[in-house]
Amino acid sequence: MTASALPPRHRPGPPPETTPTLVSTMVVEIGAGLRAREAEISEGMTRRILHAIDYSRAEPQLSDLRTASIHANISTMVEILANDIPVAHLQPPLAAVESARRMAQREIPSNYLVRAYHMGQNTMMRICYDEVAQRNLPTALGLAVLQRLTENVYAYTDWIIEYVLETYETERMRWMNARGNVHSSTVHTLLSPRTGDPAGFEAETGYRLDQAHLAVILWSTGTDEVGTLALLDSGARTMAHILQADGPPLVTAIDPRTMWVWFPFGRRPAVDADALRADAGLTEGVRLAVGLPGRGLDGFRRSHQQAAAAYFVATLPGTPSSARPAIGFGDPGVAVVSLLAKDLDSTRQWVHEVLGALADDTEQAATLRDTLSTFYETGESHVHTAQRMTLHRNTVKYRITKAVDATRRTGAGQEKLDIALALRICRFLGPSVLRPPS
């Protein structure tokens, strides 16, 4: 048979054209298939999300609402695909909105909400990939369909996250402000021994007084008040986690930049306030004053009084303490300085009488004050002072001699305890108690 007599070879035709209409048709078809499996998909996704992000197991009502939210979101997403509905035409599922509100009211971090939606998005895309793979579509068409599915699922997820986060933040601020207004008056009443009503306080706030407490004061040094209370509130929740408190802290806003906080610890031993100051995770511009742990109603009041005393020292204008991110009533010298600072004129005069020339606001006097203060803190050891200050021992001896001579020239014959206390006051209050340069 000649070559010309051979039957013509079969040549495949061009691949079907990947038109927007064809892509849309395939997406709608996949959406219809998902609608038939909606119950199965909802159950599987609910199990995965609730297992991975478990914050509602102890509250059946909240768990049921989360389940309803997941089912409603899946139903909405399936309808978007099955009916080619633009995101702009949607209304958010009521269960999703209410779930966000309940989370805000229970002070559950919003990042749990975002994680759940991203997990749902990831699960839905896996299901869509499987649907496309089962259809053995031409490569170009399959890629185009996957791209459209990805765009639709992402668009819905992005839209609903933005909506529920806005709902969450609005409710959190409303809830916090409503509670803050109530708690502010209630807390002030309780702090007064004459008008306190412990039973009424517990009924109104849900915060028990027959347990251990740690009081702190948080404040912002920034000038922008927008969102400051939310920032401080978030900081308080973080600290509760660091301290492993027995429940959510009691918070009350005192002004747009200041918040009082109490952490509950049930019957456990007193917490370590030093650990909190060392690892408070403070945001830039946020300051912290910490009381000592206390128990019962008296401990609730006393711990706050101590935090307020530390706060007073830290907020005196122009003092070195105002630059410290955290200060505790238990810090060496804070308790005494907080009392003496309330009569600043008398304290300043006493410091001048005790320290003499060491109370001058000069660089040389500051160097001598620092050296003598460290000398007392190390048990009057020249060696340890030199080690701590990275100085030669002879330099330390020279400075100590000059510093002591300066105090002796006052003619008052001051005790070492008085000198050490006056030095501590200078360290905390700085120029406000020093003698200005002439």
FENQUI-V754232 format. One record per run of one state. SS is the DSSP state (H for helix, E for strand, L for the rest). FROM is the first residue (numbers start at 0). TO is the last residue. If there is no record, write none. Layout:
SS:FROM:TO / SS:FROM:TO
//
This chain:
L:0:1 / H:2:4 / L:5:18 / H:19:35 / L:36:36 / H:37:51 / L:52:58 / H:59:82 / L:83:85 / H:86:88 / L:89:92 / H:93:104 / L:105:108 / H:109:133 / L:134:137 / H:138:190 / L:191:196 / H:197:204 / L:205:210 / E:211:219 / L:220:226 / H:227:242 / L:243:248 / E:249:254 / L:255:256 / E:257:263 / L:264:271 / H:272:277 / L:278:284 / E:285:289 / L:290:292 / E:293:294 / H:295:313 / L:314:318 / H:319:322 / L:323:324 / E:325:327 / L:328:332 / H:333:358 / E:359:359 / L:360:361 / H:362:376 / L:377:380 / H:381:388 / L:389:391 / H:392:407 / L:408:414 / H:415:431 / L:432:433 / E:434:434 / L:435:437
//
